[in-house]
Amino acid sequence: MALVPVLAVFAAGCGGERTDVSGGVKQIEDNLLQGKATLDCPKEIDGGEGTVFDCTLKATSGDTQEKVQLKVAKENGELAVALADPKKFGAAVANVVSGGQAAPE
Protein backbone atom coordinates (compact mmCIF):
# COMPACT_ATOMS: atom_id res chain seq x y z
CA MET A 1 0.00 0.00 0.00
CA ALA A 2 1.24 3.47 -0.81
CA LEU A 3 1.75 5.77 2.12
CA VAL A 4 -0.69 8.63 2.50
CA PRO A 5 0.76 12.14 3.00
CA VAL A 6 0.23 13.85 6.34
CA LEU A 7 -1.05 17.41 6.24
CA ALA A 8 1.24 19.04 8.78
CA VAL A 9 3.77 18.57 11.55
CA PHE A 10 3.68 20.99 14.47
CA ALA A 11 6.52 21.72 16.84
CA ALA A 12 5.40 21.49 20.46
CA GLY A 13 7.03 22.82 23.59
CA CYS A 14 9.85 20.95 25.34
CA GLY A 15 11.26 19.52 22.11
CA GLY A 16 8.23 17.36 21.25
CA GLU A 17 6.20 17.47 18.09
CA ARG A 18 2.55 17.00 17.18
CA THR A 19 1.56 15.63 13.83
CA ASP A 20 -1.78 16.35 12.14
CA VAL A 21 -2.77 12.96 10.68
CA SER A 22 -6.34 13.86 9.70
CA GLY A 23 -5.59 14.22 5.98
CA GLY A 24 -3.81 10.88 5.80
CA VAL A 25 -6.60 9.13 7.72
CA LYS A 26 -9.20 10.63 5.36
CA GLN A 27 -7.27 9.36 2.33
CA ILE A 28 -7.11 5.85 3.82
CA GLU A 29 -10.88 5.99 4.30
CA ASP A 30 -11.38 7.15 0.70
CA ASN A 31 -8.85 4.80 -0.94
CA LEU A 32 -9.08 1.60 1.13
CA LEU A 33 -12.46 1.66 2.84
CA GLN A 34 -14.45 3.24 -0.01
CA GLY A 35 -17.53 3.98 2.09
CA LYS A 36 -17.73 0.50 3.68
CA ALA A 37 -16.30 1.68 7.00
CA THR A 38 -14.91 4.78 8.70
CA LEU A 39 -11.92 5.45 10.93
CA ASP A 40 -12.29 7.28 14.23
CA CYS A 41 -8.76 8.58 14.93
CA PRO A 42 -7.28 11.55 16.73
CA LYS A 43 -6.77 14.58 14.49
CA GLU A 44 -3.27 15.14 15.90
CA ILE A 45 -0.86 12.79 17.62
CA ASP A 46 2.18 13.33 19.81
CA GLY A 47 5.28 12.37 17.85
CA GLY A 48 6.51 12.13 14.30
CA GLU A 49 7.99 9.41 12.13
CA GLY A 50 7.60 5.93 13.63
CA THR A 51 4.74 6.89 15.96
CA VAL A 52 1.96 4.29 16.07
CA PHE A 53 -1.53 5.47 17.01
CA ASP A 54 -4.85 3.78 17.71
CA CYS A 55 -8.07 4.25 15.78
CA THR A 56 -11.48 2.62 15.82
CA LEU A 57 -12.69 1.11 12.55
CA LYS A 58 -16.49 1.36 12.38
CA ALA A 59 -18.93 -0.18 9.91
CA THR A 60 -20.99 2.38 8.00
CA SER A 61 -24.00 0.08 8.33
CA GLY A 62 -24.41 -1.72 11.63
CA ASP A 63 -22.67 -1.48 14.97
CA THR A 64 -19.54 -3.55 14.31
CA GLN A 65 -16.26 -1.89 15.22
CA GLU A 66 -12.69 -2.92 15.87
CA LYS A 67 -9.48 -1.28 17.09
CA VAL A 68 -6.76 -0.80 14.44
CA GLN A 69 -3.37 0.88 14.40
CA LEU A 70 -1.87 3.33 11.93
CA LYS A 71 1.61 4.84 11.96
CA VAL A 72 3.49 7.89 10.82
CA ALA A 73 6.09 6.93 8.22
CA LYS A 74 8.26 8.72 5.68
CA GLU A 75 7.88 8.54 1.93
CA ASN A 76 10.12 10.56 -0.39
CA GLY A 77 11.25 12.67 2.56
CA GLU A 78 7.68 13.58 3.55
CA LEU A 79 5.69 12.34 6.55
CA ALA A 80 2.79 10.06 5.65
CA VAL A 81 0.20 7.82 7.32
CA ALA A 82 0.52 4.06 6.78
CA LEU A 83 -1.05 0.88 8.13
CA ALA A 84 0.90 -0.34 11.16
CA ASP A 85 0.12 -3.98 10.23
CA PRO A 86 -1.56 -4.37 6.81
CA LYS A 87 -2.58 -7.99 7.47
CA LYS A 88 -4.32 -7.15 10.76
CA PHE A 89 -5.92 -4.08 9.18
CA GLY A 90 -7.29 -6.19 6.31
CA ALA A 91 -8.70 -8.76 8.73
CA ALA A 92 -10.32 -5.98 10.80
CA VAL A 93 -11.91 -4.47 7.68
CA ALA A 94 -13.26 -7.87 6.61
CA ASN A 95 -14.70 -8.44 10.09
CA VAL A 96 -16.27 -4.99 10.40
CA VAL A 97 -17.72 -4.97 6.86
CA SER A 98 -19.22 -8.44 7.34
CA GLY A 99 -20.89 -7.36 10.59
CA GLY A 100 -18.58 -9.49 12.74
CA GLN A 101 -19.15 -12.60 10.65
CA ALA A 102 -15.68 -12.86 9.05
CA ALA A 103 -13.87 -16.14 9.67
CA PRO A 104 -10.95 -15.79 12.11
CA GLU A 105 -7.44 -16.23 10.70
C-alpha positions in Angstrom: 0.0 0.0 0.0 1.2 3.5 -0.8 1.8 5.8 2.1 -0.7 8.6 2.5 0.8 12.1 3.0 0.2 13.9 6.3 -1.1 17.4 6.2 1.2 19.0 8.8 3.8 18.6 11.5 3.7 21.0 14.5 6.5 21.7 16.8 5.4 21.5 20.5 7.0 22.8 23.6 9.8 20.9 25.3 11.3 19.5 22.1 8.2 17.4 21.3 6.2 17.5 18.1 2.6 17.0 17.2 1.6 15.6 13.8 -1.8 16.3 12.1 -2.8 13.0 10.7 -6.3 13.9 9.7 -5.6 14.2 6.0 -3.8 10.9 5.8 -6.6 9.1 7.7 -9.2 10.6 5.4 -7.3 9.4 2.3 -7.1 5.9 3.8 -10.9 6.0 4.3 -11.4 7.1 0.7 -8.9 4.8 -0.9 -9.1 1.6 1.1 -12.5 1.7 2.8 -14.4 3.2 0.0 -17.5 4.0 2.1 -17.7 0.5 3.7 -16.3 1.7 7.0 -14.9 4.8 8.7 -11.9 5.4 10.9 -12.3 7.3 14.2 -8.8 8.6 14.9 -7.3 11.5 16.7 -6.8 14.6 14.5 -3.3 15.1 15.9 -0.9 12.8 17.6 2.2 13.3 19.8 5.3 12.4 17.8 6.5 12.1 14.3 8.0 9.4 12.1 7.6 5.9 13.6 4.7 6.9 16.0 2.0 4.3 16.1 -1.5 5.5 17.0 -4.8 3.8 17.7 -8.1 4.2 15.8 -11.5 2.6 15.8 -12.7 1.1 12.6 -16.5 1.4 12.4 -18.9 -0.2 9.9 -21.0 2.4 8.0 -24.0 0.1 8.3 -24.4 -1.7 11.6 -22.7 -1.5 15.0 -19.5 -3.5 14.3 -16.3 -1.9 15.2 -12.7 -2.9 15.9 -9.5 -1.3 17.1 -6.8 -0.8 14.4 -3.4 0.9 14.4 -1.9 3.3 11.9 1.6 4.8 12.0 3.5 7.9 10.8 6.1 6.9 8.2 8.3 8.7 5.7 7.9 8.5 1.9 10.1 10.6 -0.4 11.3 12.7 2.6 7.7 13.6 3.6 5.7 12.3 6.5 2.8 10.1 5.6 0.2 7.8 7.3 0.5 4.1 6.8 -1.1 0.9 8.1 0.9 -0.3 11.2 0.1 -4.0 10.2 -1.6 -4.4 6.8 -2.6 -8.0 7.5 -4.3 -7.1 10.8 -5.9 -4.1 9.2 -7.3 -6.2 6.3 -8.7 -8.8 8.7 -10.3 -6.0 10.8 -11.9 -4.5 7.7 -13.3 -7.9 6.6 -14.7 -8.4 10.1 -16.3 -5.0 10.4 -17.7 -5.0 6.9 -19.2 -8.4 7.3 -20.9 -7.4 10.6 -18.6 -9.5 12.7 -19.1 -12.6 10.6 -15.7 -12.9 9.1 -13.9 -16.1 9.7 -11.0 -15.8 12.1 -7.4 -16.2 10.7 
